[in-house]
Amino acid sequence: MYNTLIRNILRFVGLLILQVLIVDNIRLGNFIHPCVYVLYVMILPFDTPKWSLMVNGFLIGFAVDLFNGTPGLNAAATVLMACVRPRIIALTTRKSDIDGKTAPTVSEMGLQWFFPYMIMLLIIHNLALFMLEAFSFHLIGLVLLETLLSVIISSFTIVLVIYVFKPIKNK
């Protein structure tokens, strides 16, 4: 239990630092805003209660908001993503597929399962984030473009982070 808690705290801090110090300072144009910090919520264990998912989503989203000066936008979008995560897992996985597995990670579930799961959660997160930022249905075209481009770059960045920081298994 303590091992899992320490691992999650290190992931939280590591992804937060990666997001605010590196990813947020890379300029890819006006419509591309990669989000790697959401990986923290995506890979929390399967048995994490819904309330804990939402609290964790709020905490990491709020931390990003504090560094970026966005009053609650990331927190709200990440809480929404955390709220729908159990439904996305239920849609993409049979109960028998997760028996004996602890977390929805690439190493446990495989990239063929993780990629659609990640894309669905990124679409929900980014659409909510950019709709809250625009706060107007008149800008829906720009919001959809921003969502599409950001999901593509975010998914590439997240997969890159997963493989760069893949734990080494002891033999």
C-alpha positions as CSV (number, residue, x, y, z in Angstrom):
1,M,0.0,0.0,0.0
2,Y,2.8,2.5,0.9
3,N,4.6,1.5,-2.2
4,T,1.6,2.4,-4.4
5,L,1.1,5.7,-2.5
6,I,4.7,6.7,-2.9
7,R,4.6,5.7,-6.6
8,N,1.5,7.8,-7.1
9,I,3.0,10.8,-5.3
10,L,6.1,10.6,-7.5
11,R,4.0,10.3,-10.6
12,F,2.0,13.4,-9.5
13,V,5.1,15.5,-8.9
14,G,6.9,14.2,-12.0
15,L,4.1,14.8,-14.4
16,L,3.3,18.2,-12.9
17,I,6.9,19.3,-13.3
18,L,7.0,17.9,-16.8
19,Q,3.9,19.8,-17.7
20,V,4.6,23.2,-16.2
21,L,8.4,23.4,-16.8
22,I,8.7,21.7,-20.1
23,V,5.5,21.0,-22.1
24,D,3.9,24.4,-21.3
25,N,7.0,26.2,-22.5
26,I,7.1,24.5,-25.9
27,R,5.3,26.7,-28.5
28,L,3.6,24.7,-31.2
29,G,1.3,27.3,-32.6
30,N,-1.9,28.9,-31.3
31,F,-4.0,25.8,-31.5
32,I,-1.9,23.1,-30.0
33,H,-1.7,22.7,-26.3
34,P,-0.3,19.3,-25.2
35,C,-1.5,17.9,-21.9
36,V,0.7,15.2,-20.3
37,Y,-0.4,15.7,-16.7
38,V,-3.7,13.9,-17.4
39,L,-1.7,10.7,-17.6
40,Y,-1.7,10.7,-13.8
41,V,-5.4,10.2,-13.7
42,M,-5.4,7.8,-16.6
43,I,-3.1,5.3,-14.9
44,L,-4.4,5.3,-11.4
45,P,-5.3,1.8,-10.3
46,F,-8.5,0.1,-11.5
47,D,-9.9,-0.2,-7.9
48,T,-9.5,3.6,-7.2
49,P,-12.9,4.8,-5.9
50,K,-14.7,7.4,-8.0
51,W,-14.4,10.0,-5.3
52,S,-10.7,9.5,-5.1
53,L,-10.3,9.8,-8.9
54,M,-12.2,13.1,-8.8
55,V,-10.1,14.4,-5.9
56,N,-6.9,13.4,-7.6
57,G,-8.1,14.9,-10.9
58,F,-8.9,18.2,-9.1
59,L,-5.6,18.3,-7.3
60,I,-3.4,17.8,-10.4
61,G,-5.7,20.1,-12.5
62,F,-5.6,22.8,-9.8
63,A,-1.8,22.5,-9.5
64,V,-1.5,23.1,-13.2
65,D,-4.0,26.0,-12.9
66,L,-1.8,27.6,-10.2
67,F,1.3,27.5,-12.4
68,N,-0.5,28.7,-15.5
69,G,-2.8,31.3,-14.1
70,T,-5.9,29.6,-15.4
71,P,-8.6,29.9,-12.7
72,G,-10.0,26.4,-12.5
73,L,-10.1,25.5,-16.2
74,N,-7.7,22.5,-15.9
75,A,-9.2,21.4,-12.6
76,A,-12.7,21.3,-14.0
77,A,-11.7,19.5,-17.2
78,T,-9.6,16.9,-15.3
79,V,-12.4,16.3,-12.8
80,L,-14.8,15.6,-15.7
81,M,-12.2,13.3,-17.2
82,A,-11.8,11.5,-13.9
83,C,-15.6,11.2,-13.5
84,V,-16.1,9.5,-16.9
85,R,-13.0,7.3,-16.6
86,P,-14.8,4.3,-15.0
87,R,-17.4,4.4,-17.8
88,I,-14.7,4.5,-20.5
89,I,-13.0,1.5,-18.9
90,A,-16.3,-0.3,-18.8
91,L,-16.9,0.5,-22.5
92,T,-13.4,-0.6,-23.6
93,T,-12.9,-3.6,-21.3
94,R,-14.6,-6.8,-20.3
95,K,-14.5,-7.7,-16.6
96,S,-12.5,-10.8,-17.4
97,D,-9.8,-8.7,-19.2
98,I,-8.9,-6.8,-16.0
99,D,-8.9,-9.7,-13.6
100,G,-5.5,-9.9,-12.0
101,K,-4.4,-6.5,-13.4
102,T,-3.9,-3.6,-11.1
103,A,-3.8,-0.5,-13.4
104,P,-4.8,0.7,-16.9
105,T,-1.3,1.0,-18.1
106,V,0.4,0.0,-21.3
107,S,2.6,-2.6,-19.5
108,E,-0.5,-4.3,-18.0
109,M,-3.1,-3.8,-20.8
110,G,-1.1,-3.4,-23.9
111,L,-0.9,-0.4,-26.3
112,Q,-3.8,-1.7,-28.4
113,W,-6.1,-1.3,-25.4
114,F,-4.5,1.8,-23.9
115,F,-4.4,4.0,-27.1
116,P,-8.2,4.2,-27.7
117,Y,-8.8,4.6,-23.9
118,M,-6.3,7.5,-23.9
119,I,-7.8,9.1,-27.0
120,M,-11.3,9.0,-25.5
121,L,-10.2,10.6,-22.3
122,L,-8.1,13.2,-24.0
123,I,-11.0,14.2,-26.2
124,I,-13.3,14.6,-23.2
125,H,-10.6,16.6,-21.3
126,N,-9.6,18.8,-24.1
127,L,-13.1,19.5,-25.4
128,A,-14.2,20.5,-21.9
129,L,-11.0,22.6,-21.3
130,F,-11.2,24.5,-24.6
131,M,-15.0,25.0,-24.3
132,L,-14.6,26.5,-20.8
133,E,-11.7,28.7,-22.1
134,A,-13.8,30.0,-25.1
135,F,-17.0,30.1,-23.1
136,S,-18.9,30.6,-26.3
137,F,-20.6,28.3,-28.9
138,H,-19.8,30.9,-31.6
139,L,-16.2,29.6,-31.4
140,I,-17.1,25.9,-31.7
141,G,-15.1,25.6,-34.9
142,L,-11.9,26.8,-33.3
143,V,-12.6,24.7,-30.2
144,L,-12.9,21.6,-32.3
145,L,-9.8,22.4,-34.3
146,E,-7.8,23.1,-31.0
147,T,-9.2,19.9,-29.5
148,L,-8.3,17.7,-32.5
149,L,-4.7,19.1,-32.8
150,S,-4.1,19.0,-29.1
151,V,-5.3,15.4,-28.8
152,I,-3.0,14.3,-31.6
153,I,0.1,16.0,-30.1
154,S,-0.9,15.0,-26.5
155,S,-1.3,11.4,-27.4
156,F,2.0,11.3,-29.1
157,T,3.7,13.0,-26.1
158,I,2.0,10.7,-23.6
159,V,3.1,7.6,-25.5
160,L,6.6,9.1,-25.7
161,V,6.6,9.7,-21.9
162,I,5.3,6.2,-21.2
163,Y,8.1,4.6,-23.2
164,V,10.9,6.9,-22.0
165,F,10.0,6.4,-18.3
166,K,9.0,2.7,-18.7
167,P,10.0,0.9,-15.5
168,I,12.8,-1.6,-15.9
169,K,11.7,-5.1,-14.8
170,N,14.1,-7.1,-12.7
171,K,14.8,-10.6,-13.9
